[in-house]
Amino acid sequence: MENALFDDESVPLELLSERAYNYRWAETDHGVIPLTAADPDFAVAQEIRDAITRYAQGGVFSYGPNRGLLSLRTAMARELSSRNYGGVDAERILPLDSAASCMFTVARAFMKQGDEMIIFDPVDYLFEQAATAAGGGIKRCPYDHETGNFRLDELERLVTDRTRMIGVCNPHNPLGRLIKQDELEAIARFAQKHDLWILNDEVWSDIIFPPGQFSSFHHLPRPLRDRVITVHGFSKSFGLAGLRIGTILAPCSESYSEILKASHVMSTAGGASTLSQVAATTALEHCRYWVDDFVAHLGGLRDLAVQRLNAMPGVNCEAPEATYLLFPDIRETGLGSDAITEYLDKNARVAVIPGNDRFFGPGAAGHIRLCFATSEKILVEALDRMDGALHSLAQKRN
Ligand SMILES: Cc1ncc(COP(=O)(O)O)c(C=O)c1O
């Protein structure tokens, strides 16, 4: 049975077309369905709206604490302890203005001009941008699309005397994969051997489909998790992208101090708005049910979309274990990632993200990324249109 929170009527299209930027409804031409940026089409949980309203009605918007609201840090510490992260201290959690900003801050804290971060290929562009904004460079560890494995055997070849960090996206955007416990352990051992920090991005860790089980670096024994700096977000799980809120969990007081310095929160030049922190606290304390219902809704859409995509000529799509992202291989259509994206925009009126260097690295070539966090009606309409356009393309080629 459909859940009323996520049924066909619950997508506020008019508001989205005013407010949803970043390649979405407010930025695409009228009539185009954007399956682009990873941002849900649904209104957020009522409890979050009420909390924001209550706070705003108070009418006081003074400076908050530099290190973030204790209520948010405590709620996050409790959430992470419930995931068996072991000894999470609210004093080592720092809320900032988005997970993206958290990633940039972590890179800035531990990298100097000319240093390097090893990242995976493909992976979300924020990893490369965080490293380069800190004055550093990247080396990419490849992914083998045939076997479905990261080439961790390549890591030793990629490390140099300038390597300071390794960036890990778990669950993985755009592959929709859960990084397995033995992979995490291998990465942690490699990091330990070479004295590297691990930038551990877990913004997708709430969106996991049964029977998938999330493993975290934090489930590894010490000292393997001693250099893991973890970023969490509220955009993917709770639809709060526009509130720009995320948190960093530092492994020790020394690393927390470095992050604090790089964040500029003590001078008030950095930090998250109190309103956003109130929303995030409410999300953690009262909206777990909303995420559970959201994931149940997404699970049905995932199965539907994967089945439909695999029936389209030239498209091969694996079912993601996590995230609401699909990453089909489109090489057999005869078009590359950019060309098929343009073709679909023009002929299907569906916008997708091309698997190119800019968004994900060269390892994304031959793929497109689709976000399916919408209603069944909108998704089916988009898939119908793609199906028609790809059949015409195949006919033209024959
Ligand atoms: C892997 C990953 N990390 C970080 C972010 C950024 O999240 P936020 O909106 O909180 O900055 C995203 C958003 O798409 C993401 O996919």
The ligand as a Tripos MOL2 file, in Angstrom:
@<TRIPOS>MOLECULE
LIG
   16    16     1     0     0
SMALL
NO_CHARGES

@<TRIPOS>ATOM
      1 C1         28.3670   11.6030   -1.3990 C.3       1 LIG1
      2 C2         27.8730   12.9670   -1.0540 C.ar      1 LIG1
      3 N1         28.5300   13.6930   -0.1270 N.ar      1 LIG1
      4 C3         28.1150   14.9190    0.2140 C.ar      1 LIG1
      5 C4         27.0050   15.4910   -0.3700 C.ar      1 LIG1
      6 C5         26.6110   16.8740    0.0190 C.3       1 LIG1
      7 O1         25.5060   16.9290    0.8770 O.3       1 LIG1
      8 P1         25.0060   18.3370    1.4530 P.3       1 LIG1
      9 O2         23.7870   18.7100    0.6980 O.co2     1 LIG1
     10 O3         24.6820   18.1050    2.8890 O.co2     1 LIG1
     11 O4         26.0930   19.3080    1.2860 O.co2     1 LIG1
     12 C6         26.3110   14.7690   -1.3500 C.ar      1 LIG1
     13 C7         25.1500   15.3660   -2.0440 C.2       1 LIG1
     14 O5         24.7590   14.9410   -3.1120 O.2       1 LIG1
     15 C8         26.7370   13.4710   -1.6820 C.ar      1 LIG1
     16 O6         26.0860   12.7230   -2.5790 O.3       1 LIG1
@<TRIPOS>BOND
     1     1     2 1
     2     2     3 ar
     3     2    15 ar
     4     3     4 ar
     5     4     5 ar
     6     5     6 1
     7     5    12 ar
     8     6     7 1
     9     7     8 1
    10     8     9 2
    11     8    10 1
    12     8    11 1
    13    12    13 1
    14    12    15 ar
    15    13    14 2
    16    15    16 1
@<TRIPOS>SUBSTRUCTURE
     1 LIG1         1 GROUP 0 **** ****
